């Protein structure tokens, strides 16, 4: 049978991560029961993040992004970048990991990628941005970990643990 010319192809299935699902079969009745039991068990262990905690995490990311953008402007001035370029520098923080997937639990940190312009050097991120964060009253337990495949700044921002890495766009 011929398809009508108006029929659009079905949307591709949504994927998370780089590998496909183990199975696309619908769960059996037994699996649904086990899932419900697991959710109840996790709830009794107080593993789920409540709405207030989610809002605190979102606020922490927003504040860190604001500090990142502020720092980018400061660094541009130090490097004598023209004002018309500085105004367009932008700067963005992207969350990833469990937070991004919406599967974070109490006590998890927020993994964040700070994306800035190419002319910002990694050393600047781990020195002057680190220093800007360190002097904030909301920041505690801050440190850099640079001897890893992906160097990071770790900290607690208003009680929310955060791990930040840098990428130049």
C-alpha positions in Angstrom: 0.0 0.0 0.0 1.1 3.5 -0.8 1.4 6.2 1.9 -0.3 9.5 1.4 2.1 12.3 0.6 0.9 14.2 3.7 2.1 11.5 6.1 5.3 12.6 7.9 7.8 10.0 9.1 7.5 9.1 12.8 9.7 11.0 15.2 12.8 9.2 16.2 12.7 7.7 19.7 14.1 9.9 22.4 17.5 8.7 23.7 19.5 9.6 26.8 23.2 9.1 26.8 25.3 7.5 24.0 23.9 4.0 24.1 20.5 2.7 23.4 18.1 1.2 26.0 18.6 -2.4 27.0 14.9 -3.0 26.1 12.1 -1.0 24.7 9.5 -3.6 25.9 6.7 -2.3 28.2 7.3 -3.3 31.8 5.5 -6.5 33.0 3.1 -6.4 36.0 5.8 -7.9 38.2 8.2 -5.1 37.2 5.7 -2.4 37.9 5.1 -3.9 41.4 8.9 -4.0 42.0 9.3 -0.4 40.8 6.5 0.8 43.2 8.2 -1.1 46.1 11.6 0.5 45.2 10.0 4.0 45.1 8.5 3.4 48.5 11.8 2.1 49.9 13.7 5.1 48.5 11.0 7.5 50.0 11.4 5.9 53.4 15.2 6.5 53.1 14.5 10.1 52.3 16.5 9.7 49.0 14.3 12.1 46.9 15.0 15.7 46.5 12.0 17.9 47.5 10.8 21.0 45.6 12.6 23.4 48.0 15.9 21.6 47.6 15.5 21.6 43.8 14.8 25.4 43.9 17.9 25.9 46.0 20.0 24.0 43.5 18.5 26.0 40.6 19.2 29.2 42.4 22.8 28.2 43.1 23.4 27.5 39.4 21.8 30.8 38.5 24.0 32.7 41.0 27.1 30.8 39.8 26.3 31.7 36.2 25.9 35.3 37.2 29.3 35.3 38.8 30.8 33.6 35.8 29.4 36.2 33.4 30.6 39.0 35.7 34.1 37.4 35.8 34.2 37.1 32.0 33.5 40.9 31.7 36.2 41.6 34.2 38.7 39.4 32.4 37.8 41.1 29.0 38.6 44.5 30.5 42.0 43.1 31.9 42.8 41.8 28.4 41.8 45.1 26.8 39.1 43.4 24.7 37.1 46.0 22.8 33.7 46.9 24.5 31.7 45.8 21.5 33.3 42.3 21.8 33.0 42.3 25.6 29.2 43.0 25.4 28.8 39.8 23.2 31.0 37.5 25.2 28.0 35.9 26.9 29.1 33.0 29.1 26.8 30.1 30.0 26.7 27.3 32.6 25.3 24.0 31.5 24.4 21.3 34.0 25.1 17.7 33.2 25.1 14.4 34.9 22.3 13.3 37.3 21.1 16.9 37.8 20.6 17.4 34.0 18.8 14.0 33.7 16.5 14.8 36.6 17.7 11.8 38.6 19.6 13.5 41.3 19.1 12.6 44.9 19.7 14.2 48.3 23.4 15.1 48.8 24.3 14.9 45.1 26.5 17.6 43.8 25.6 19.8 40.8 27.9 19.1 37.8 28.3 22.3 35.8 30.2 23.2 32.6 31.2 26.9 32.3 31.4 27.8 28.6 33.2 31.0 27.7 35.1 32.5 24.7 38.2 31.0 23.2 40.5 33.7 24.4 39.9 32.9 28.0 42.7 30.5 29.1 42.3 27.5 31.4 44.8 29.1 33.8 42.5 32.2 34.1 39.6 29.9 35.1 41.7 28.2 37.8 43.2 31.4 39.2 41.1 34.5 38.8 37.7 32.9 38.6 38.7 30.6 41.5 39.7 33.7 43.5 36.4 35.5 42.6 34.4 32.4 43.9 36.6 32.0 47.0 35.8 35.5 48.3 32.0 35.0 48.0 30.4 34.6 51.5 28.1 31.9 50.0 31.1 29.7 48.9 32.7 27.2 51.3 35.2 24.4 51.0 36.4 25.5 47.6 39.4 23.9 45.9 40.8 23.1 42.5 41.6 19.7 41.2 43.8 20.1 38.2 45.7 16.8 38.0 42.8 14.9 36.4 41.6 14.3 32.9 39.0 17.0 33.4 40.2 19.6 35.9 37.5 21.1 38.1 36.7 23.6 40.8 34.7 22.0 43.6 32.8 23.9 46.3 29.7 24.3 48.4 27.5 27.3 47.4 25.0 28.1 50.0 25.1 24.4 51.1 24.8 23.0 47.6 27.8 21.0 46.5 29.0 22.0 43.0 31.7 20.8 40.6 32.6 23.2 37.8 34.7 22.6 34.7 35.5 24.9 31.9 35.2 24.8 28.1 36.1 27.5 25.6 33.6 27.8 22.8 
